Amino acid sequence: MNSETGHTLDVEAIRACFPALKAGTARFDAPGGTQTPQQVVDAITGALTRPLANRGVLTEGGRNAEAIVAGARGALADLLGSEADTVVFGRSATQLVYDLARTLAKEWGPGDEVVVSRLDHDSNIRPWVQAAEAVGATVRRADFDPATGELDAGHVEAVLSSRTRLVAVTAASNLIGTCPDVPALAALVHGAGALFHVDAVHYASHVTVDLAALGADTLVCSPYKFLGPHLGVLTGRRELLERLRPDKLLPSSDAVPERFELGTLPYELLAGATAAVDFLAGLAPGSRREGLERAFTALASHEDRLRGRIEEGLARLDGVTVHSRASRRTPTTLFTVAGRAPGDVSRQLAERGVDAPAGSFYALEASRRLGLGDEGGVRVGLAPYTCDDDVDRLLNALDAPCG
């Protein structure tokens, strides 16, 4: 029972919805992409087996497509605390950030500055760096404290100036789980007269997102990180999206959000994304938004308890260093073992039926700043379907003799 929501989370019932778990592997790879519940699979299948055509009102197929798109925009708006007609779909969050960066850079030039964070996934660094370089703007980097994993307001304030046009920061590090105080950062950024872009790809898997409360002008996430299919989502302030003029085909719609969407949308994946949001909302009572808020609170209690067990277990093992140390973080733990390559540790776990991958996970600058180079560490990430037996198997496999 979760004391704040009064809601009981039935983890075994949740696990029963995931066909992939029948393979028997203890999965700690959720930060790279979660497994898919049957309800999402059914929604994708349903979209593809009913009449489907380009969006319209004259035929059943057109109407089905229109309903799928509208449904997905509404579902993602409920998840992100935004408005349905500001929800943009794309192939991936990376693609959407590249498109957004190129569009915003049309307004930049020499003397302008863009700020990125060393804590971030490269998809929230490289697109901004390359867009700035293409127009002669300057890139400045906000550091973080490698000893604590914290990115605080002082780190961002140190690189702000009157010439700053945009600051891009993660709401949660996919490498070490750090959750910066995003609203405080937003206040600083807006006080400097700049736009604020938030990468919520890892964050949206574990925390209720509220675009306005975060203070984000634009924000991205990826449904496949929270039980859905592979695609990307962008949302933002309506006034900003209406002002921006992305490159697009001449006959394609100039309306928001369609002006940001290139080509025909993947209707079946949108149906799956809606089902993923509904699955999460269905874990707790209330309207979809209320259910999501209660479900994420209950899931956080469950995942934080398991994270505590994992970190207590790691502390008992010789030679293990945990690099996830921030005071507020997701249930994502990065560790290394003295004298052993992270890939070798991950291989040992895989041989024992435990999936905990190793690497820098595209957070290359963060990994290097932590002194882990390009090799990174072993990452253990939790999901709604993670259970105590999974944790036991992980710790037992780590404690087993090598070879």
Salt bridges, closest charged atoms under 4 A:
ASP29 OD2 - ARG27 NH2 2.78
GLU66 OE2 - ARG55 NH2 3.13
ASP78 OD2 - ARG288 NE 2.81
GLU83 OE1 - ARG238 NH2 2.55
ASP85 OD2 - ARG238 NH1 2.78
ASP99 OD1 - ARG102 NH2 2.68
GLU107 OE2 - ARG243 NH1 2.49
ASP112 OD2 - ARG165 NH1 3.08
GLU113 OE1 - ARG140 NH1 3.72
GLU113 OE2 - ARG163 NH2 2.97
ASP122 OD1 - ARG126 NH2 2.81
ASP143 OD1 - ARG369 NE 2.88
ASP152 OD1 - HIS155 ND1 2.95
ASP217 OD2 - HIS190 NE2 2.81
ASP217 OD1 - ARG237 NE 2.57
GLU239 OE1 - ARG237 NH1 2.90
ASP247 OD1 - LYS106 NZ 2.85
ASP254 OD2 - ARG245 NH1 2.69
ASP254 OD1 - ARG259 NE 3.76
GLU258 OE2 - ARG55 NH2 3.19
GLU258 OE2 - ARG73 NH2 3.59
GLU261 OE2 - ARG73 NH1 2.84
ASP278 OD1 - ARG288 NH1 2.99
GLU293 OE2 - ARG289 NE 3.26
GLU303 OE1 - HIS206 ND1 3.03
GLU311 OE1 - ARG329 NH2 2.69
ASP344 OD1 - ARG347 NH1 2.66
ASP355 OD2 - ARG27 NH2 3.13
GLU365 OE1 - ARG118 NH1 3.56
GLU365 OE2 - ARG126 NH2 3.38
GLU365 OE1 - ARG141 NE 3.11
ASP374 OD1 - ARG368 NE 2.70
ASP388 OD2 - ARG305 NH2 2.78
ASP388 OD1 - ARG309 NH1 2.86
ASP390 OD2 - ARG15 NH1 3.18
ASP392 OD1 - ARG309 NH2 2.48
